Amino acid sequence: MQTEQDLLSGLALASFRLNGQFLDVAEGLARPAGLTAARWQVLGPVLDEPLSVAQIAREMGITRQSVQRIADLLVAHGLAEYQPNPAHRRAKLLTPTAEGRRAVSGIGPAHAALAGRLAQALGEEELSATLDAMRRLSATVDQLIRVAPTDSTD
């Protein structure tokens, strides 16, 4: 029988592997549109509304510094721009340009095809249940970390 610690380790290792797989897939989907997975990851959250670099980092679960680096590259390449932030004078908001929106929309057909193949392989019900479970797990980990942060001084 697996212990709770074995289960946690298994979840972590499976999520690390899945993250690597998703990054590989994202690179393949983004490349024909002239993007990288990292650029897509930073542009994605701002398609609906402008966000600060810190907000993007929190939403995507990555460091603010790496988002800042990618955001600056997006701006330099004309795929995004910074706008004033009425809530914070120094933390500007990132928003995609028309060119950035076109690049992301170019990913759509291949993304839809992959989603269809995945849904067919797993079944839509299992795919939906997996997404729900992953969201619950992520929310629970967030809550546990806020209550009793882990010691990361090792």
GULUMBA-891327 format. One record per residue: x, y, z of N, C-alpha, C, O in turn. Coordinates in pm, whole numbers, plus 32768, in hexadecimal, padded with zeros to 4 digits. Atoms other than C-alpha are relative to their C-alpha. Layout:
BEGIN
[atom [X Y Z] [X Y Z] [X Y Z] [X Y Z]]
...
This chain:
BEGIN
[atom [8054 7F8A 8000] [8000 8000 8000] [8059 807C 8000] [80BD 8082 8047]]
[atom [7FB2 7F84 8008] [8081 815B 7FA7] [7FE2 805A 8077] [7F6F 8069 80A1]]
[atom [8012 7FA1 7F93] [80BB 8250 80BF] [7FD6 8087 7FC6] [7FDD 809E 7F4E]]
[atom [8023 7F79 802C] [8042 83B6 80B2] [8078 8045 7FBF] [8069 808D 7F5C]]
[atom [7F86 7FC5 8037] [81AA 841F 8072] [801D 7FC7 7F75] [8047 8010 7F1C]]
[atom [7FEE 803D 8084] [81C3 8325 7F4F] [7F9F 803F 7F9B] [7FC4 8059 7F29]]
[atom [8063 7FC4 8059] [8083 83B6 7EBC] [8027 808F 7FD9] [801B 80B6 7F64]]
[atom [7FD4 7F77 801E] [8104 851B 7ED9] [8075 7FFD 7F9E] [8077 804A 7F3E]]
[atom [7F8D 800B 805C] [824C 84B7 7E33] [7FD2 7FD6 7F75] [8002 800C 7F11]]
[atom [8035 802B 8082] [818F 8404 7D1F] [7FB8 806F 7FB7] [7FC8 807F 7F3E]]
[atom [8044 7F8D 803E] [80B3 8535 7CE2] [8065 8064 7FCC] [8057 8097 7F5D]]
[atom [7F9B 7F9E 802A] [81E2 8618 7CD4] [804A 7FCF 7F83] [8059 801A 7F23]]
[atom [7FB6 8035 8072] [82A3 8536 7BE7] [7FA9 7FFB 7F82] [7FD7 801D 7F15]]
[atom [805B 8003 8073] [8173 8505 7B05] [7FE8 808D 7FCA] [7FE0 80A1 7F51]]
[atom [8018 7F77 802F] [8136 867D 7AFB] [807C 803A 7FBE] [8070 8085 7F5D]]
[atom [7F85 7FD2 8040] [82A4 86C3 7AAA] [8009 7FC7 7F72] [802A 800F 7F13]]
[atom [7FFC 803F 8085] [8293 85CA 798A] [7F98 803F 7FA4] [7FB6 805E 7F31]]
[atom [806B 7FC5 8051] [8147 8656 790F] [8024 808F 7FD9] [800A 80B8 7F67]]
[atom [7FD4 7F78 8020] [81D2 87B9 7923] [8064 7FFE 7F8D] [805A 804D 7F30]]
[atom [7F9E 800C 806C] [82F8 8750 784B] [7FBD 7FDB 7F7C] [7FE0 8011 7F13]]
[atom [8048 8027 807A] [820D 86A9 7753] [7FB2 8076 7FC7] [7FB3 808E 7F4F]]
[atom [804C 7F8D 802F] [812E 87DC 7743] [805C 806B 7FC5] [8039 80AA 7F62]]
[atom [7FA2 7F9E 8037] [825C 88BD 770E] [8031 7FD6 7F76] [803D 802A 7F1C]]
[atom [7FD8 8031 8084] [82D2 87E1 75EE] [7F91 8015 7F99] [7FAA 8043 7F2A]]
[atom [8072 7FEE 805A] [8176 87E6 7554] [7FEE 8094 7FE1] [7FD7 80B9 7F6D]]
[atom [8012 7F70 8014] [815C 895F 7588] [8069 8038 7FA1] [8049 808B 7F4D]]
[atom [7F98 7FD3 805D] [82A9 8997 74D9] [7FDB 7FDB 7F70] [7FEA 802D 7F15]]
[atom [8026 802D 8085] [822F 88CC 73B1] [7F89 804D 7FC8] [7F83 8068 7F50]]
[atom [8075 7FB4 802D] [80E4 8986 73A2] [8023 8092 7FE5] [7FF0 80CE 7F86]]
[atom [7FE1 7F71 8009] [817C 8AE0 73D1] [8061 8021 7F8F] [8058 808C 7F52]]
[atom [7F95 7FE5 8062] [82A4 8AC2 72E1] [7FCA 802D 7F78] [7FFA 8092 7F44]]
[atom [8031 7FD3 8083] [81DB 8AD7 719A] [7FC0 808C 8003] [7FB9 80CF 7F9C]]
[atom [803C 7F7B 7FF2] [8131 8C13 7220] [8068 806A 8020] [8046 80DF 8035]]
[atom [7F96 7FA1 7FE4] [8283 8CB5 725F] [8012 801E 8094] [804D 8085 80B7]]
[atom [7FF5 7FED 7F70] [826F 8C8F 73D9] [8051 7F8E 803C] [8071 7F2C 7FF9]]
[atom [7FCA 806D 7FAF] [8315 8BBE 74E5] [7F96 7FDF 8069] [7F37 802B 807B]]
[atom [805E 8024 7F95] [825E 8B0A 75FC] [7FFF 806C 806C] [7F95 8090 809F]]
[atom [7FF8 7F9A 7F98] [82DB 8C11 76F2] [7FB8 8080 7FD6] [7F73 80BE 8027]]
[atom [8044 7F87 802F] [825E 8D32 761D] [7F69 7FEB 7FFD] [7F1C 8045 8021]]
[atom [808F 8021 8001] [810D 8C87 75EF] [7FCA 8000 808F] [7F5D 8032 80AA]]
[atom [8028 8008 7F74] [80FE 8C47 7767] [7FEC 808B 803C] [7F95 809C 8091]]
[atom [800E 7F77 7FCB] [8129 8DBC 77AF] [7F95 804D 7FB5] [7F4E 809E 7FF1]]
[atom [8068 7FBB 804D] [8048 8E37 7695] [7F73 7FCD 8021] [7F14 801B 8023]]
[atom [8083 803C 7FE8] [7F2C 8D47 76E6] [7FAB 8045 8069] [7F38 8066 804E]]
[atom [8052 7FC3 7F97] [7EBB 8DE0 782F] [7FD2 808F 7FE3] [7F72 80BD 8020]]
[atom [8026 7F75 8019] [7EAB 8F41 779E] [7FA8 8010 7F85] [7F8B 8081 7F5C]]
[atom [8056 7FF6 8075] [7DD1 8EEE 7672] [7F79 803D 8023] [7F40 8088 7FD3]]
[atom [8084 7FCD 7FD8] [7C92 8F40 7733] [8007 8086 8048] [7FAC 80D8 803C]]
[atom [7FF1 7F82 7FB7] [7D15 905A 780E] [8093 8018 801E] [80DD 7FB9 8036]]
[atom [7F75 7FE1 7FDD] [7E5D 910F 784D] [801C 7FDB 8091] [7FC6 7FEC 80E8]]
[atom [7FD7 8027 7F79] [7F1A 9090 797D] [808D 8032 8019] [80DA 8049 7FBC]]
[atom [7F76 7FDF 7FDC] [8052 90F3 7A3A] [8055 7F82 7FF7] [8020 7F12 7FF5]]
[atom [7FA3 8072 8003] [8185 9016 7A2A] [7FEB 7FA8 807B] [7FEC 7F2D 806F]]
[atom [8015 804E 7F85] [8147 8FAC 7B94] [7F7F 7FAF 7FF7] [7F7B 7F3D 8024]]
[atom [807E 804A 800E] [7FDF 8F4B 7B44] [8010 7F89 7FA1] [7FDC 7F1D 7FBC]]
[atom [7FE7 806D 805E] [804F 8E7B 7A1A] [804E 7F91 8045] [802E 7F1B 8038]]
[atom [7FAD 8062 7FBA] [8157 8DD0 7AEF] [7FAD 7FAE 8061] [7FBA 7F33 8066]]
[atom [8056 804A 7FA1] [8058 8D77 7BFD] [7FA2 7FA1 7FB7] [7F91 7F2E 7FE0]]
[atom [805F 8052 804A] [7F5D 8CF6 7AFF] [8042 7F86 7FC1] [8007 7F1A 7FBC]]
[atom [7FBD 806C 8046] [805D 8C22 7A48] [8059 7FAC 805C] [808A 7F43 8032]]
[atom [7FAE 804D 7FA3] [811D 8BAD 7B7C] [8093 8002 7FDE] [80DB 7FA0 7FF3]]
[atom [7F73 7FF1 8022] [826B 8C2E 7B02] [8035 8080 8042] [7FE8 80CF 8078]]
[atom [7FC7 7F8E 7FBA] [835C 8D33 7B86] [7FE4 8083 7FB8] [7FD7 8087 7F3D]]
[atom [8017 7F7C 8038] [8321 8EA4 7B53] [8073 8027 7FA5] [805E 8066 7F3D]]
[atom [7F8B 7FDD 804F] [8483 8EC9 7ACE] [7FFC 7FC0 7F75] [801D 8001 7F12]]
[atom [8005 8040 8084] [8451 8DCA 79B9] [7F90 803B 7FAB] [7FA0 8049 7F31]]
[atom [806B 7FBE 804B] [8306 8E6B 7957] [802F 8088 7FCE] [8013 80AD 7F5C]]
[atom [7FCE 7F7C 8029] [83AE 8FC0 7950] [805B 7FF4 7F87] [8051 8043 7F29]]
[atom [7FA3 8014 8070] [84BF 8F3F 786A] [7FB5 7FE3 7F7F] [7FD3 801C 7F16]]
[atom [804D 8024 8078] [83C4 8EA4 7778] [7FA8 8075 7FD4] [7F9C 808F 7F5D]]
[atom [8055 7F8C 8022] [82DA 8FD2 7789] [8053 806A 7FB7] [8025 80A2 7F54]]
[atom [7FAA 7F9E 8043] [83FB 90B8 772D] [8021 7FD4 7F72] [8026 8027 7F16]]
[atom [7FE5 8034 8088] [844E 8FD6 7604] [7F84 800E 7FA7] [7F90 8032 7F32]]
[atom [807C 7FF2 804D] [82E1 8FD6 7595] [7FEE 8090 7FD3] [7FC8 80AA 7F61]]
[atom [800C 7F71 8021] [82DE 9152 75A0] [8068 8024 7F95] [8048 806A 7F35]]
[atom [7F95 7FE0 805F] [842C 9168 74E7] [7FE1 7FCA 7F74] [800B 8004 7F10]]
[atom [8021 803D 8082] [83A3 9086 73D3] [7F77 802C 7FCC] [7F47 7FF7 7F68]]
[atom [807F 7FCB 8030] [825B 9146 73B2] [7F88 7FA6 8015] [7F20 7FBA 7FD7]]
[atom [806F 805C 7FE5] [8182 902D 743A] [7FAC 802A 8078] [7F3E 7FF8 808C]]
[atom [8048 7FCD 7F8B] [8119 90E7 7575] [802F 808E 801B] [8092 80BC 7FE2]]
[atom [7FD8 7F7A 7FD8] [8128 923F 760F] [7FD9 8015 8091] [7F81 7FD3 80C6]]
[atom [8020 7FDA 7F77] [8126 92D7 7767] [7FA1 8076 7FFF] [7FAD 80D1 7FAD]]
[atom [805F 7F92 7FEE] [8008 93B7 77D4] [8008 8030 8090] [8030 7FE4 80E9]]
[atom [8004 7FD0 7F76] [7FE7 9494 7906] [7F9E 7FAC 8054] [7F39 7F7C 8021]]
[atom [8054 804B 7FA3] [7F52 93E6 7A35] [7FC2 8064 8062] [800A 809D 80B4]]
[atom [803E 7F9F 7FA6] [7E54 94C0 7AEA] [800C 7FD8 8094] [8004 802E 80EC]]
[atom [7FF7 802E 7F76] [7E7D 93EA 7C24] [808E 8009 8038] [80A1 8004 80B2]]
[atom [7F76 8000 7FD1] [7FF9 9401 7C33] [8057 8047 7F98] [8064 8019 7F27]]
[atom [7FB5 7FAC 805E] [80D4 9509 7B93] [8076 7FB8 7FC1] [8090 7FCA 7F4A]]
[atom [7F87 803F 8035] [820C 9431 7B6B] [7FE8 7F79 7FBE] [8035 7F51 7F66]]
[atom [801A 8086 8038] [8171 92DC 7B1A] [7FA5 800D 7F86] [7F2A 8006 7F92]]
[atom [804D 7FEE 807B] [8105 930C 79B2] [7FB5 7F80 7FDC] [7FD7 7F13 8009]]
[atom [8051 8071 802E] [8004 922C 790D] [8031 7FD2 7F77] [8050 8024 7F20]]
[atom [7FDA 8039 8081] [8063 9143 77F0] [7F82 7FDF 7FB2] [7F24 7FA6 7FE9]]
[atom [8071 8020 8057] [7F72 9124 76CC] [8036 7FD9 7F77] [809C 800F 7F4C]]
[atom [7FCD 8029 8084] [7F9A 9076 757B] [7FE3 806B 7F96] [7F80 80B4 7FA0]]
[atom [801A 7FAC 8075] [7FBA 913D 743A] [7FAD 7FAC 7F9E] [7F95 7F36 7FB6]]
[atom [8049 804B 8068] [7EF3 90DD 7304] [8057 7F8E 7FCB] [8026 7F20 7FAF]]
[atom [7FA4 8068 8030] [8028 901E 7290] [800B 7F8D 8065] [8011 7F18 803D]]
[atom [7FFC 8068 7F99] [8039 8F63 73DC] [7F81 7FAC 7FFF] [7F87 7F32 800E]]
[atom [807F 8049 8008] [7EC9 8F06 73C2] [7FFD 7FA4 7F86] [7FCE 7F32 7F8E]]
[atom [7FFB 8054 807A] [7EFF 8E88 725D] [8058 7F86 8018] [8036 7F17 7FEF]]
[atom [7FA4 8070 7FE7] [8024 8DB2 72CF] [7FBB 7F96 8055] [7FC3 7F1F 8037]]
[atom [8043 8061 7FA9] [7F5A 8D12 73E6] [7F8D 7FBC 7FB6] [7F78 7F44 7FC5]]
[atom [8070 803E 8048] [7E2C 8CDB 7306] [8032 7F9D 7F98] [7FEA 7F41 7F72]]
[atom [7FC6 805F 805E] [7F14 8C2B 7210] [8018 7F77 803D] [8028 7F15 7FF4]]
[atom [7FED 807F 7FBA] [7F42 8B1C 7315] [7F7D 7FB1 8004] [7F7D 7F36 8011]]
[atom [8085 803A 7FED] [7DCB 8ADA 7321] [7FE2 7F7E 7FB7] [7FB8 7F1E 7FF7]]
[atom [8025 807C 8047] [7D9C 89D4 720E] [804B 7F84 8031] [800E 7F1B 8046]]
[atom [7FB2 8074 7FD0] [7EB8 88EF 7281] [7FDB 7FDF 8090] [7FD8 7F6A 80B7]]
[atom [8029 8013 7F74] [7E4F 8922 73EC] [7F7A 7FB6 8004] [7F69 7F59 8053]]
[atom [8083 8041 8004] [7CE8 88C0 7398] [800C 7F6F 7FD4] [7FC7 7F17 8009]]
[atom [7FEE 808A 802E] [7D5D 878B 72DD] [8039 7FA8 806F] [800B 7F37 8082]]
[atom [7FC7 804D 7F91] [7E31 8719 7404] [7F98 7FEA 806D] [7F8E 7F7D 80A4]]
[atom [8069 800E 7F9A] [7D13 875C 74F6] [7F9C 7F94 7FD6] [7F70 7F46 802A]]
[atom [805D 8066 8031] [7C2F 8687 741D] [8039 7F74 800D] [7FF2 7F17 8035]]
[atom [7FC1 8084 7FF4] [7D28 8567 7415] [8009 7FD4 8091] [7FF4 7F5F 80B0]]
[atom [7FF7 8020 7F72] [7D59 8579 758D] [7F77 7FDA 8038] [7F6B 7F79 8083]]
[atom [8088 801F 7FD2] [7BE1 857F 75CE] [7FD3 7F79 7FCA] [7F8E 7F2E 8010]]
[atom [8024 8081 8039] [7BB5 8457 74E5] [8049 7F8E 8048] [800E 7F25 8062]]
[atom [7FB0 8068 7FBE] [7CCC 8392 7590] [7FD1 7FE7 808F] [7FC9 7F73 80B9]]
[atom [8029 800F 7F73] [7C56 83D3 76F6] [7F69 7FFB 8012] [7F38 7FBE 8071]]
[atom [808F 7FED 7FEE] [7AE9 841F 76C0] [7FEA 8089 8041] [8033 80AF 809D]]
[atom [8017 7F79 7FCD] [7A59 8577 7704] [7FE2 8001 8095] [800D 805C 80DC]]
[atom [8023 8004 7F72] [79CF 8511 7858] [807C 7FEF 8057] [808A 8034 80BC]]
[atom [7F85 8014 7FB2] [7B20 8491 78D6] [805B 807A 7FF6] [809B 80A1 8058]]
[atom [7FAE 7F88 8011] [7BD3 85BF 7845] [7FCD 8071 8059] [801D 80B7 8098]]
[atom [803C 7F9A 7FAB] [7AE2 86A8 78F8] [8017 7FE2 8095] [8036 803C 80E3]]
[atom [7FEA 8027 7F74] [7AFF 85E5 7A3E] [8093 8014 8028] [80AF 803B 8099]]
[atom [7F72 7FEB 7FE5] [7C7C 85F3 7A25] [801D 8094 8016] [8067 80B8 8072]]
[atom [7FEF 7F6F 7FEF] [7C72 876C 79F8] [7FC9 802E 8087] [800A 807B 80CD]]
[atom [803A 7FDC 7F7E] [7B8B 878F 7B25] [805B 7FD4 8072] [8072 801F 80D1]]
[atom [7FA8 8034 7F96] [7C70 86B4 7BF9] [8082 8052 8008] [80B1 8070 8076]]
[atom [7F85 7FB1 7FFE] [7DA5 877A 7B91] [7FE7 808A 803C] [803B 80BD 8087]]
[atom [8020 7F7D 7FC7] [7CFB 88C3 7BE6] [7FEB 7FF7 8097] [8018 804E 80E1]]
[atom [8014 8012 7F70] [7C8E 883E 7D3B] [8085 7FEA 8046] [809E 8024 80B0]]
[atom [7F7D 801B 7FC5] [7DEC 87BB 7D81] [8052 8081 8008] [808F 809C 806F]]
[atom [7FB5 7F83 8000] [7E8A 8908 7D1E] [7FCA 8060 8069] [8018 809E 80B2]]
[atom [803C 7FA6 7F9D] [7D95 89CF 7DF4] [8020 7FD1 808E] [8039 8023 80E6]]
[atom [7FE2 8036 7F7B] [7DD2 88E8 7F1D] [8092 8018 8025] [80B0 803F 8096]]
[atom [7F72 7FE6 7FE6] [7F4C 8903 7EFD] [8014 8094 801E] [805D 80B7 807B]]
[atom [7FF6 7F70 7FE5] [7F2A 8A80 7EE8] [7FD3 801F 808F] [8015 806A 80D7]]
[atom [8037 7FE6 7F7B] [7E57 8A80 8023] [805F 7FCC 806D] [8077 8011 80D0]]
[atom [7FA6 803A 7F9D] [7F44 899B 80E1] [8081 8050 800D] [80B5 8062 807B]]
[atom [7F85 7FB0 7FFD] [8073 8A6C 8081] [7FE7 8084 8047] [803F 80B4 8090]]
[atom [801F 7F82 7FBC] [7FC7 8BA9 80FA] [7FF4 7FEC 8096] [801C 8042 80E4]]
[atom [8013 801D 7F72] [7F70 8B07 8247] [8084 7FDC 8043] [80A4 8010 80AD]]
[atom [7F80 802C 7FC7] [80C2 8A5F 8283] [8066 7FFA 7F90] [807D 7F8F 7F56]]
[atom [7F9D 7FFF 806E] [81C9 8ACB 8185] [806D 7F99 8016] [8094 7F7C 8087]]
[atom [7F92 8060 7FF8] [82D6 89CE 8134] [8081 804D 8015] [808B 80C2 7FF1]]
[atom [7F7D 7FC2 7FEA] [843B 8A17 819B] [8053 7FE8 7F82] [8078 7F76 7F66]]
[atom [7FB4 800F 807B] [84F7 8A58 8057] [808D 8035 800D] [80C7 8065 7FAB]]
[atom [7F77 7FCD 7FEB] [8645 8AB8 80F0] [8069 7F96 7FE8] [80DF 7FB2 7FFC]]
[atom [7F9D 806B 8016] [86EB 896B 8099] [8059 801C 7F8D] [80B1 7FCC 7F6E]]
